[in-house]
């Protein structure tokens, strides 16, 4: 999957290509040999066809030039002390790997070869952010791995983790240009299941910053992102999705982040539940779908949601319903999209969600909401009919699992969403009033004690709902005397 290079990178590489190098002096200084210089000059011009012919006629020679072999030192090793020469060689190698696909495969043809020996150390060439060598090295490594589709131990267990860590540092940079470089290079690397699994294994470095970019685009800043999403307290993007979105996230950066996470979603059967548990991905993507008027971002959001939901129907479809995805998809059904693939994906996702909702009751929706760990004022909470019909069923469900989950929810402070505590108090109050003889079950989980603690909350709604809930216990006590 080829993407246009970011402007900053293209400009940097072009400047290095044009920079004059005193090659003869470099040879006299021992920076490289006459033989190595001859190979470099043979492909140093811009004619791609000439380059391809020269290299394809001597693949092993050019592999040895950059990787070394049988005691012959790599030109990158010899030039490591000369930044100007090293930068030029890295740009040249990335160009050659782009122009001659067979070259990247040649690096891995010999079982005893170590193509990374003289390249990988350059990732740590300097901690100075102005030094271009680590960045240029990362580009070479990406071209080498993506071009060869290599999954050897040397790649999967050593080079790839180091490269992901470096690219992660770019995605966390405040410079949007460097962020975009990191994200685009991620996309080139997710070519196989082995690579995607390693990407997920390093998710605190790799996935986390991408989710932060999406949250910024969605207008979520600071505090508890999950609480802000569930409560609907997100800031609208300043200028829509035209040039930039919320948090100043550029449209192209947003697209590239969505592209990477769509590629990752092909592992949804294995990672979908954890992806949602750790990042609230279904809720976040539903929110992004609501905001996105651009077909290219809409298509990626819908395709990712479909991969996640179709592979994790029992666990993630209930969350999609709580996030109001069915209503959103119904609204999108009237949109006139020009992309036939987008229309097909939208229709498949809508059918999947509609099929699920046909068979689910209000009780199922309530259970799913409690299991999500985050409550909102959905219709069942205020419905006396719902509680009259389902209170006992809730207490008995899976040996009291719902009550245990309510107790867990209530033990959290919910500093950024006090409504969750108010809703939980409301639900406990209904359970006490509808099934008073089971109050001891609630007390065993510490719900009465927690209700009494919440009467001292600063939030007025929490105090009111906790007082109403405690009233059920007091009424039962008086009625039995």
RAMOSUL-V37025 format. One record per residue. RES is the residue in one letter. PHI is phi in radians with two decimals (999 if undefined). Layout:
BEGIN
res:RES phi:PHI
res:RES phi:PHI
END
This chain:
BEGIN
res:X phi:999
res:X phi:-1.70
res:X phi:-2.07
res:X phi:-1.13
res:X phi:-1.13
res:X phi:-1.02
res:X phi:-1.00
res:X phi:-1.04
res:X phi:-1.16
res:X phi:-1.05
res:X phi:-1.16
res:X phi:-1.07
res:X phi:-1.11
res:X phi:-1.14
res:X phi:-1.10
res:X phi:-1.20
res:X phi:-1.07
res:X phi:-1.46
res:X phi:-1.23
res:X phi:-1.22
res:X phi:-2.05
res:X phi:-1.32
res:X phi:-1.10
res:X phi:-1.09
res:X phi:-1.15
res:X phi:-1.14
res:X phi:-1.17
res:X phi:-1.09
res:X phi:-1.45
res:X phi:1.43
res:X phi:-1.22
res:X phi:-2.77
res:X phi:-1.70
res:X phi:-1.04
res:X phi:-1.12
res:X phi:-1.15
res:X phi:-1.10
res:X phi:-1.10
res:X phi:-1.13
res:X phi:-1.13
res:X phi:-1.16
res:X phi:-1.18
res:X phi:-2.16
res:X phi:-1.37
res:X phi:-1.50
res:X phi:-1.56
res:X phi:-1.26
res:X phi:-1.15
res:X phi:-1.09
res:X phi:-1.14
res:X phi:-0.98
res:X phi:-1.08
res:X phi:-1.11
res:X phi:-1.12
res:X phi:-1.28
res:X phi:-1.12
res:X phi:-1.39
res:X phi:-2.58
res:X phi:-1.03
res:X phi:-1.14
res:X phi:-1.12
res:X phi:-1.35
res:X phi:-1.12
res:X phi:-1.13
res:X phi:-0.96
res:X phi:-1.68
res:X phi:-1.89
res:X phi:1.34
res:X phi:-3.10
res:X phi:0.83
res:X phi:1.54
res:X phi:-1.43
res:X phi:-1.37
res:X phi:-1.16
res:X phi:-1.11
res:X phi:-1.20
res:X phi:-1.18
res:X phi:-1.13
res:X phi:-1.64
res:X phi:-1.10
res:X phi:-1.59
res:X phi:-1.97
res:X phi:-0.96
res:X phi:-1.13
res:X phi:-1.21
res:X phi:-1.06
res:X phi:-1.07
res:X phi:-1.08
res:X phi:-1.13
res:X phi:-1.17
res:X phi:-1.15
res:X phi:-1.07
res:X phi:-1.11
res:X phi:-1.12
res:X phi:-1.12
res:X phi:-1.14
res:X phi:-1.14
res:X phi:-1.23
res:X phi:-1.40
res:X phi:-2.22
res:X phi:-0.97
res:X phi:-1.16
res:X phi:-1.16
res:X phi:-1.10
res:X phi:-1.19
res:X phi:-1.10
res:X phi:-1.08
res:X phi:-1.97
res:X phi:-1.26
res:X phi:-1.61
res:X phi:-1.12
res:X phi:-1.62
res:X phi:-1.37
res:X phi:-2.25
res:X phi:-1.13
res:X phi:-1.63
res:X phi:-0.92
res:X phi:-1.80
res:X phi:-1.78
res:X phi:-1.00
res:X phi:-1.04
res:X phi:-1.22
res:X phi:-1.07
res:X phi:-1.86
res:X phi:-1.03
res:X phi:-2.79
res:X phi:-1.63
res:X phi:-1.28
res:X phi:-1.14
res:X phi:-1.47
res:X phi:-1.32
res:X phi:-1.39
res:X phi:-1.09
res:X phi:-1.03
res:X phi:-1.09
res:X phi:-1.12
res:X phi:-1.13
res:X phi:-1.08
res:X phi:-1.13
res:X phi:-1.06
res:X phi:-1.08
res:X phi:-1.11
res:X phi:-1.09
res:X phi:-1.14
res:X phi:-1.23
res:X phi:-1.18
res:X phi:-1.22
res:X phi:-1.59
res:X phi:0.95
res:X phi:-1.32
res:X phi:-2.25
res:X phi:-1.16
res:X phi:-1.05
res:X phi:-1.05
res:X phi:-1.38
res:X phi:-1.21
res:X phi:-1.79
res:X phi:-2.19
res:X phi:-1.16
res:X phi:-1.10
res:X phi:-1.03
res:X phi:-1.14
res:X phi:-1.19
res:X phi:-1.03
res:X phi:-1.11
res:X phi:-1.15
res:X phi:-1.10
res:X phi:-1.08
res:X phi:-1.14
res:X phi:-1.26
res:X phi:-1.20
res:X phi:-1.63
res:X phi:-1.26
res:X phi:-1.31
res:X phi:-1.42
res:X phi:-1.10
res:X phi:-1.13
res:X phi:-1.20
res:X phi:-1.01
res:X phi:-1.15
res:X phi:-1.07
res:X phi:-1.02
res:X phi:-1.19
res:X phi:-1.11
res:X phi:-1.21
res:X phi:-0.91
res:X phi:-1.03
res:X phi:-1.18
res:X phi:-1.53
res:X phi:-1.50
res:X phi:-1.56
res:X phi:-2.58
res:X phi:-1.10
res:X phi:-1.02
res:X phi:-1.19
res:X phi:-1.17
res:X phi:-1.17
res:X phi:-1.19
res:X phi:-1.02
res:X phi:-1.22
res:X phi:-1.04
res:X phi:-1.72
res:X phi:-1.06
res:X phi:-1.10
res:X phi:-1.51
res:X phi:-1.64
res:X phi:-1.31
res:X phi:-0.90
res:X phi:-1.09
res:X phi:-1.18
res:X phi:-1.11
res:X phi:-1.07
res:X phi:-1.12
res:X phi:-1.16
res:X phi:-1.13
res:X phi:-1.10
res:X phi:-1.10
res:X phi:-1.45
res:X phi:1.48
res:X phi:-1.78
res:X phi:-2.35
res:X phi:1.18
res:X phi:1.11
res:X phi:-1.55
res:X phi:-1.05
res:X phi:-1.08
res:X phi:-1.09
res:X phi:-1.12
res:X phi:-1.18
res:X phi:-1.14
res:X phi:-1.48
res:X phi:1.39
res:X phi:-1.63
res:X phi:-1.88
res:X phi:-1.43
res:X phi:-1.17
res:X phi:-0.97
res:X phi:-1.13
res:X phi:-2.36
res:X phi:1.18
res:X phi:-1.88
res:X phi:-1.29
res:X phi:-1.76
res:X phi:-2.51
res:X phi:-2.07
res:X phi:-0.95
res:X phi:1.24
res:X phi:1.27
res:X phi:-1.27
res:X phi:-1.20
res:X phi:-1.05
res:X phi:-1.18
res:X phi:-1.11
res:X phi:-1.02
res:X phi:-1.06
res:X phi:-1.18
res:X phi:-1.11
res:X phi:-1.07
res:X phi:-1.11
res:X phi:-1.09
res:X phi:-1.23
res:X phi:-1.14
res:X phi:-1.06
res:X phi:-1.12
res:X phi:-1.17
res:X phi:-1.24
res:X phi:-1.76
res:X phi:-1.03
res:X phi:-1.07
res:X phi:-1.65
res:X phi:-2.04
res:X phi:-1.00
res:X phi:-1.11
res:X phi:-1.15
res:X phi:-1.04
res:X phi:-1.33
res:X phi:-1.10
res:X phi:-1.52
res:X phi:-2.22
res:X phi:0.88
res:X phi:-1.13
res:X phi:-1.15
res:X phi:-1.13
res:X phi:-1.08
res:X phi:-1.23
res:X phi:-1.11
res:X phi:-1.15
res:X phi:-1.13
res:X phi:-1.11
res:X phi:-1.17
res:X phi:-1.56
res:X phi:-1.52
res:X phi:-1.69
res:X phi:-1.56
res:X phi:-1.10
res:X phi:-1.21
res:X phi:-1.39
res:X phi:-1.07
res:X phi:-1.09
res:X phi:-1.17
res:X phi:-1.10
res:X phi:-1.14
res:X phi:-1.10
res:X phi:-1.19
res:X phi:-1.04
res:X phi:-1.12
res:X phi:-1.04
res:X phi:-1.17
res:X phi:-1.28
res:X phi:-1.20
res:X phi:-1.64
res:X phi:-2.46
res:X phi:-1.11
res:X phi:-1.15
res:X phi:-1.63
res:X phi:-1.77
res:X phi:-1.10
res:X phi:-1.02
res:X phi:-1.15
res:X phi:-1.09
res:X phi:-1.16
res:X phi:-1.11
res:X phi:-1.37
res:X phi:1.18
res:X phi:-1.11
res:X phi:-1.00
res:X phi:-1.13
res:X phi:-1.14
res:X phi:-1.15
res:X phi:-1.11
res:X phi:-1.16
res:X phi:-1.22
res:X phi:-1.13
res:X phi:-1.60
res:X phi:-1.30
res:X phi:-1.65
res:X phi:-1.60
res:X phi:-1.61
res:X phi:-1.51
res:X phi:-1.10
res:X phi:-1.17
res:X phi:-1.11
res:X phi:-1.05
res:X phi:-1.11
res:X phi:-1.13
res:X phi:-1.07
res:X phi:-1.16
res:X phi:-1.11
res:X phi:-1.16
res:X phi:-1.11
res:X phi:-1.09
res:X phi:-1.08
res:X phi:-1.21
res:X phi:-1.12
res:X phi:-1.09
res:X phi:-1.19
res:X phi:-1.20
res:X phi:-1.07
res:X phi:-1.76
res:X phi:-1.79
res:X phi:-1.71
res:X phi:-1.08
res:X phi:-1.07
res:X phi:-1.05
res:X phi:-1.15
res:X phi:-1.14
res:X phi:-1.04
res:X phi:-1.09
res:X phi:-1.14
res:X phi:-1.10
res:X phi:-1.17
res:X phi:-1.20
res:X phi:1.46
res:X phi:-2.47
res:X phi:-1.71
res:X phi:-2.43
res:X phi:-1.35
res:X phi:-1.36
res:X phi:-0.90
res:X phi:-1.02
res:X phi:-1.07
res:X phi:-1.75
res:X phi:-1.60
res:X phi:-1.13
res:X phi:-1.13
res:X phi:-1.00
res:X phi:-1.22
res:X phi:-1.09
res:X phi:-1.50
res:X phi:-2.16
res:X phi:-1.01
res:X phi:-1.13
res:X phi:-1.11
res:X phi:-1.15
res:X phi:-1.13
res:X phi:-1.53
res:X phi:-1.02
res:X phi:0.80
res:X phi:0.99
res:X phi:1.47
res:X phi:-1.08
res:X phi:-1.18
res:X phi:-1.13
res:X phi:-1.06
res:X phi:-1.19
res:X phi:-1.05
res:X phi:-1.10
res:X phi:-1.10
res:X phi:-1.07
res:X phi:-1.25
res:X phi:-1.32
res:X phi:-1.42
res:X phi:-1.32
res:X phi:0.87
res:X phi:-1.03
res:X phi:-1.74
res:X phi:-2.74
res:X phi:-1.14
res:X phi:-1.04
res:X phi:-1.05
res:X phi:-1.16
res:X phi:-1.11
res:X phi:-1.15
res:X phi:-1.09
res:X phi:-1.09
res:X phi:-1.00
res:X phi:-1.16
res:X phi:-1.10
res:X phi:-1.05
res:X phi:-1.12
res:X phi:-1.08
res:X phi:-1.16
res:X phi:-1.24
res:X phi:-1.45
res:X phi:-2.29
res:X phi:-1.07
res:X phi:-1.22
res:X phi:-1.80
res:X phi:-1.09
res:X phi:-1.13
res:X phi:-1.08
res:X phi:-1.20
res:X phi:-1.18
res:X phi:-1.09
res:X phi:-1.58
res:X phi:1.36
res:X phi:-1.25
res:X phi:-1.14
res:X phi:-1.06
res:X phi:-1.17
res:X phi:-1.04
res:X phi:-1.17
res:X phi:-1.11
res:X phi:-1.26
res:X phi:-1.16
res:X phi:-1.69
res:X phi:-1.14
res:X phi:-1.22
res:X phi:-1.26
res:X phi:-1.11
res:X phi:-1.17
res:X phi:-1.14
res:X phi:-1.06
res:X phi:-1.15
res:X phi:-1.20
res:X phi:-1.20
res:X phi:-1.15
res:X phi:-1.09
res:X phi:-1.14
res:X phi:-1.11
res:X phi:-1.02
res:X phi:-1.11
res:X phi:-1.12
res:X phi:-1.14
res:X phi:-1.06
res:X phi:-1.11
res:X phi:-1.09
res:X phi:-1.18
res:X phi:-1.16
res:X phi:-1.64
res:X phi:-1.54
END
